[in-house]
């Protein structure tokens, strides 16, 4: 994973790619709800244009469900809403929830 040759790097359009190799294998293999989960809110759908009310509720939970960080690491100070279950893993009429996620995992 990763390396110094960034020549002609093409991003994966299906998911995020750690092309610099900055994340540990454990962090990269995390799929689903993380071990630090302390709550969630219902997702309106796969959209990422979160309302102020949604952001407020995610911030109130106050901990990254994946790594346990209490600082979201964003310029706005808001946690990122992480859709779970992943839309590719949903079956039928299953709904998604939003879990607070920090910008940079520990």
Secondary structure, DSSP 8 states (H G I E B T S, - for coil): ---S--TT----SSS---TT--S-HHHHT--SS-TT----EE-SSS-----HHHHHHHHHH-S-TTT--SS---SS---EEEEES-GGG--TT---EEEEE-SS--
